[in-house]
Amino acid sequence: MGPNNINLISWNVKGISNKTKRYKIITHLKSLSCDLAVLQETHLNEIESAKLKQRWVGQVFSTRQWSLQRSQYFVCKKNII
């Protein structure tokens, strides 16, 4: 990819509270050289959210809606933002 391109992925993960599933998803995003990912329907509470932030090198932002099911997380590489 050129210097002005961003590899963007949107993924309905259908819950990543499970440690193994969360690890596999983060590992897969890294293998795809993902610059920015939108993870939908994460079902993460505050404790699990912190664990996601520990696994990803870069920024993690969340949008909390009225239910855990509808929460989304944006994960970005360090050099994007």
N, C-alpha and C positions, 0 to 999 in steps of 0.2 A: 504494500500500500504506500501511496505517496505521503509526503509530509503534511498535507492538508486533509487527509482522510481519517475518519474515525470509524472503528469497528464497533457497531452498536448491536446489542442483542436484547430482545425482549422475550422473557421466558415465564410462562405460568408454571411455577414449580410445585404447586398443589401441596404446600406444606414442607418446611425444612427444619422442623423442630428436632427431627432425628439426627443425631450426630453424624452417622455414616452417610446419610443422604446429603447433608449440608457439606461435608467434606468432598463428596463426589462432584457436587455441582460447582463448588469453588474451583476444584482441580480442573474440571472440564472447561470452565470459563477461562482459566489461565492457559490451558492448552490451545484454545482458539485465539489467543492473543487479543482478548476482548478489552477494548478501551473503556467502554461504558455498557453496563448491563442494567436492565430493569427487571427485577425479580417480582413477579406478581403472586398474590395469594400465598404469602410466606407463612402465615399463621404463627408468627413469632411473638413471644412476650418480651418483656424488658431483659430478662436474664439471657434468653436465647439470642436476642438481638446483639447483646454484647459479645457473645461467642462468635457470631458472624463477623463482627468487626475485628476480632482477633485473627481470624483466618485470612482476611483480605488485606493485601498491602495497598493502601491507598485510602480514598475517602468512601464513606458509607453514609447515605442519607435515607431517611424513611419518611413515608407519608402515612400517618395514622388516620384511619377512618373509623367509623362507628363499630367495626368489628375487626378482630384479628385476621379473619379470612380475607378482608379487603385491603390489608396493609400491603404497601409496595416498598421495595428497597431499591435504591440506585447505588450501584457500586462502580467506582471509577478508579482508573490507574492514577498513580501519584502525579504524573506529568500532564494530566488532562485539565485539572482545575487548580 
